[in-house]
Amino acid sequence: MILRPANLPELPGLLARARECGERISSFDLSAFNRVMEHKAEDMTATAEAGVSLADLQERLAERGQWLPVDPPRPERLSLGALLGGNESGPHRFGCGTVRDYLLGIKVVLADGRIVSFGGKVVKNVAGYDLGKLFIGSRGSLGVIVEAVFKLCPRPEAEMFVEARFAALDEAGTAIEAVLNSGLAPAVLDLHKALPAAAQFTVVLGFAGPREDVQWQLGCAADLGFRQASSLQYEEEFWDGRSGSGEGEVVRKVAVLPSKLIGTVQSLGVPFVARAGNGIMYYRGPAAGQKSERPLKLAQRLKQTFDPLNVLPDAPV
Amino acid sequence: MLFRLDGDTAGVYRDSMREEQPLVLRPQVRDALAEIVGEPNVISGAERLLVYECDAYTLEKRTPDAVVLPRTTPEVARVVRLCAQYQLPIIPRGAGTSLSGSVLAVTGGVMIGLSRMNSILEIDYRNRRALVEAGCVNAWITQAVKARGLLFAPDPSSQSACTIGGNVAMNAGGPHTLKLGVTSNHVLGFELVLPDGEVVWLGAPPDGGEDAEGYDLRGAAIGCEGMFGVVTRVLVRLIKAPPACKTLLGVFESVDDASQTVSDIIAAGIIPAAVEMMDQIITQAVEAAYHFGFPLDAGAVLIVELDGLAASLERQAARVSELCRKNRAREVRVAKSEQERADLWKSRKRAFGAIGRISPNFLTQDGVVPRSKLPEIMRFIAATSQKYGLRIPNVFHAGDGNIHPLVLYDERQPEQVNKAVSAGTEILEKCIELGGSVTGEHGIGVEKIDFMQKQFSSASLEVMQALRRVFDPETRCNPHKMFPGSKRCVDFVPRKQIAA
């Protein structure tokens, strides 16, 4: 069942009913939680309800020249709750990190209806355990995120993308190594073959920051063979499945050591986009690679502690 | 109901009951410890244990029953299992530089010192990560990789002594967290010996991708103040050292003007690598100790460090200078050489030590306020200083809104001790009132337990305790920290402080 609370006071009651009926909640629709409560530009922080879409939040922050520096796919359809619950990220994670680096505080409704808060509104805070981290990537399995406080960044003064295309994957790999060993500090370092029709592998660099820095980097990048102006269009095309092939199939994510990315991509043989600097890639197709060993006992105890009647969605795997 | 286990809501109550029978290390336990780690690596006996009676928070003291210095993870695990068998508290300890009493053996027990596990095990330059043992000193990591243009970002002032295991336990910060973030942002994963002796790896494995599957237990355990287990190995993220940097020193007539400058820099969309403020008393003390050349009559000085690519630094520095002058800076100096920059930072990082020259004792606080409230909290601190007749100099991470007021007092005058504690309390309460926190980097430890109820609801505190019991169902690991109701040491002995 999908839980659709109309407001915060109603949520504990809905959870109680789910507990009594023993009905599992598969997901939450928090579209009623749609307020950006505050944007304090002078503190570079913002507080918003979990139903606000990332795109709406960014639009609001842009009014005062700031942004939450994460760029996962389809931000207009991604609520802040889903952003946190799924630990979603995008091309800028190479230069900016993930939402784990920007969450300052969180308000959560627990399975038993209690409303709790962790962290706070200041950028540095070690009072109490860092429970906010626990809810990031927990896919709603430990409680319902209803509100979050984020640390923000100024929007970069300038941003430019350049690319280079390669017929062979190992040439792309060599180009990536060259970028990593150069004086460049790209915000984006992607490798993709987003469309099945594409014959070539494309390495994309994004530079963001003061305009002199961006200009200087464009010059250096050109020396490394990155001369073609680019954009993040491929990212959108990949997630929209616009290409035809693979449409409807679930997007899978693989995380490997960045140095093993080329080898992993080689073995896939399907369209993909990859965060080359982070060793993360996305593709549509059968699951690949084996799961790493994890502290399952702790994870089970955690789920049992927060959701003893198992009414919330399953723990992430 | 969740978390409301009858008669046992908080493990701490159970701990206090256990405490009623004082723990004396039985000979067979001591022998068993010696068998695991070797006789020379067991420290017992009142005199030899004195070193371990406190950390850099010296107001409360208590020696553990024994200290062991294991050399490997299996040794740690065996020690922990032995302690589990005898129901002894375990207290993990790095270098003992905590400023909040987080490695205090409140009810005795076995302290596990990680100082013998201090190697850098592996440096992976290509993937920009290093695997180190928990006892590895923070600064050693950057020293080892800086020739290849990399660094480990968290840089607490105690970085030449404090250990990476301690950094993980406390989620340590430092001046450069403004731009780069704290320990949690730079630790990919770590090995943890749970209080029952099981060894687990949390987060990204050394040979694996950075997005580990499942819950972020890594993130939840960083900053647990040593209460979730013993950290034994840590996989840290290395970042590229900025190719260029410019360090400016702004000299202001008043703390107010300097505070306003900090807000203006941030509002201009500039994120410096660090923004540190020292007020007049601090600059005078630092000048007397290190002779950097600070003006003695300035109300405050601001250290602003800009780093990144060289191309834009000149313009950013000009903008910062302009903002300083807009706020009536008397002078703006730019460090002309790497040596001058190093001297400036040395002065800043040793400021606490310099205070020893002007006061026999000090109490340092670690509150945080939203950056825009800096002028307000600084005025409040000045008023509090007046109210109690105690000097309260300030040296702090202004860019983060993380204040470090140092309440100066003399232990030989008992009424001053009480006044100092009251002044510190009022300042932290004001931080909460202004929407901030009572600790930005030092942790709750034993020192700030009483503030937890002021900052968090009882439901939130119960959930924290529940998380603790996920890792440590018996609440035996580093007990009596963080949560209201914890047992306190009987001793409350202010003494002359050593530089933190």
Interface residues (C-beta under 8 A of the other chain):
Chain A: K40 A41 E42 D43 M44 T45 G65 N87 G97 R100 D101 L110 A111 D112 R114 I115 V116 S117 F118 G120 K121 V122 V123 K124 N125 V126 A127 G128 Y129 D130 L131 K133 L134 I136 G137 S138 L142 C153 P154 R155 E157 L180 G183 A185 G209 P210 R211 E212 D213 Q215 W216 Q217 K253 V254 A255 V256 L257 P258 S259 N278 G279 I280 K291 S292 E293 R294 P295 K297 L298 A299 R301 L302 T305 F306 P308 A315 P316 V317
Chain B: M1 L2 F3 R126 N127 M170 N171 G173 T177 G181 V182 S184 N185 L194 E198 V200 W201 L202 A204 P205 D207 G208 G209 E210 D211 A212 E213 G214 Y215 D216 L217 R218 G219 A220 I222 G223 C224 K240 P243 S263 I266 A267 G269 I270 I271 G308 L309 A310 A311 S312 R315 Q316 V368 V369 P370 R371 S372 H397 D400 G401 N402 G435 G436 S437 V438 T439 G440 E441 H442 G443 I444 K448 F451 M452 Q455 F456 S457 A459 S460 L461 V463 M464 A466 L467 R468 R469 V470 F471 M482
